[in-house]
Amino acid sequence: MVWKRDEPSPTGLEPDIAREIAKRLGTKAEFVARPSGMRKPRMEMLEGDLADIVVSTFTINESRKERVDFSIPYFTDGLGVLALPGSGIESSSDLEGKMVIVRSSTTGFEWAKENLESDNVISSVDVEQVVERLLSKKAHAYINDKSSLEAMASRNPGVVVLPMYLTGENWGVAVAKGRPGLLKAINSIIRKMTSDGTLVRFRSKWMKLY
């Protein structure tokens, strides 16, 4: 939901949110790409002072709060499952014994580690290869944020997003530890963007495209 290929700058829900936050802070958003080689780039870029904020489908959880601070939520999503039609997967228990793709350093990866046998978890697949793996039946399912899966399914009619949710999750803006003033200002802006309809407008603009 961020940077689209072959475009000079990011477009999408979260880039719009980032630009609006920057505007209301009295500045202009400058987007930075993650350096190669970082294992957990969203946190590492904040800790290394390479970014002031991260707005990138960043789920708020307790382990991440140990390293970075989060704003109040600006979006609620949850982990879903992408699979072939007629997969027979109707609940989380149906994933047992199946080959499941996840992306490393995501909440989907953490869920898979806790709930599935490690031999059945595939985390070394590029996102561009996910659908191919499913269609060729080299994997049975892909776990990610449901909104992202719906975007993928809209572009690939051979796969479907299953009705179930594995988790419910809140996304927040992340800032480095020790910046309480910035965090307070962002929280105030998110509340105002909620009350004045800006977040609803952004979601209506973009979610139908994902």
N, C-alpha and C positions, 0 to 999 in steps of 0.2 A: 504494500500500500504506500510505497514511497517512490523511489527513483525508477522511471521507466527507461528502457534501453534506447539509445540513440537520441536522447533529448539533452539539451544543454543544462537544464536544471530540473529538479524533481517536480512532479505533478502528482496530485492525489489528495486524499483526505488529510493525512498527517502533514505533508508539506504546507497545505493551506492553514492548518492549525498552527504550525510553527511560525509561518509568516504573520499570522494574526497576533500571536503572542508577542513576537518581536515588535510589531507595529505599536501595540498597546504599551510596550515597555519603552517606546520612544526611539527605536532603532530599526535596523533592517536585517532580516535573516540572511546569514551567509552559510550555505550548506557545504559540509565537508564529507568527503568519502572516507570510509574506514581504511586504514593502512593494512596491507597484507601481513599475514603472520600473526595477527591477534586472535587469541583463542576466544575471548569474550569481549569483542570490540566495543559494545555499547558501554560497558562499565569501564573498560580500560581507557577509552578515549576521555571519559570524564575524569578519571583518576590521574591521567597524564596531562590534563589541562589542554587537550586537543579539541575539546568542544565544551560549550557552556551548558547546553541542554541536549537531551536525547528525546526525540519524539519518534518512536519507531516500534510500534506494536510491543511495547515493553510492559509485560505483565507485572503487576505489583505483587511481590511475595516477601516473606520474612527473611529468607536467605539473601535476597538481593538488597534488602534494606540494611544489611550489615555493611554493605560497601558503598551504596549511594542512597540519596534521599529521593522520595517520590512525591509528586503533587497529588492532590485529590484526583479521582478518576475522571477522564474525559470520554471514555468509551468502555462499554462492557461487552465482552465476547466470551468465548469458551472453546475448549478443544473439541474438534469434531473429527470425523473420519471420512476420507475419500476412498472410494472403491469402485469396482465394476458393478453394473446393474446385476441384480440377482446373486450377489456375493454370499448371501445367507448370514451376513453380519448384522445383528439386531441389537446387541448389547456389548458391553466391554468384555464380558466373559467369552463371547464368540471370537475375540481376537487371540485367545489362547491357542498356541500351536500354529499360528499363522505368521508369515513373514511380514513385518510391519516396518515401513519407512518413517523415520523421524529426522529432524534437523538437529545437529548437535548444538548444545548451549541454548536450548529452548525449553519451555515448559512441557512441550510434547515429549522431548527427550527424557526429561525428569519423570514424567508420568510413565513412560515405557520402562524405564529402569526399575521403577517401583512395582509395576504391575505385570510385566511380561518377562519371559525367559530371555536372557541376554543373547542367546544364539539365534533368536528370532527377530532381533532388532537390527535394522539396517540404518546406519547414520552417516554413511560415506557417499550418499547419492546427491548430486547437484539437483536443485529444484527443477531445472529444465528437463531432467531425466525421469522425474517421478511418474508422469503419465505413461511414458514409454515402458517403464518397469511394470506398471499395473496392466497395461494392455497386453504385454507379452507374458503376463502371469508369472513374472519373476518375483513379484511381491503381491500380497493380498490387499494391503491397505496403507494409507498414508495419514498420519496424524499431524494436525496443525490447527491454528486458529480457524474457527469455522468460517469467518468472513473471508479469509484468504482462500480457503478451500472452495467457497462459492465462486470466487473470481476465477479460479483455475477451472472449475467445472463449466463455467459459462463459455470458456474458450476451447474446451475439449469435450465435445458431446459424448465421447465414449466412456466417460466416468461420471459418477454421481456423488453428491454429498449425502451421507446417511442422515436420517432425522435426529439421531441421538446426539447428546452432548456428553463428553467425558468429564468435563469440569466447567465451572463458571469462573471467568477471570475479568479483572479490571485492568485497563491500561492507564498508565500515568506518565507524566513528563518527569524524566529523571534529571537530577542535578547532582553535582559533586557534594560530598560532605563538607560542612563548614561554610555553606552559603545560605544561611537562614533568610536573609533579606530577599534574595532572588526567589527562593522557594515561596515565601509569603506573597510576593508580588504575582507569581505565576498562579498560585491558588486563587487569588482575588480575580485575576483575569479569567480563569476557567469558570468561576462562579458567574461572572458577568456575561461571558460567552454563552453560558447555559440560559441565563435569565433573559437575555436579549434575542435569543433565537439563532445566534450565529452557529453554534454547534449543530443544531437541527438542520440549518441550511446547508452546511458543509456535508453532512451525512446524506441528505437528500440528493445533493449534487453528485456525490461520488459513489455511494454504496451500490447504486443500480448499475454502475459500470464495472464493479469488481466481480 
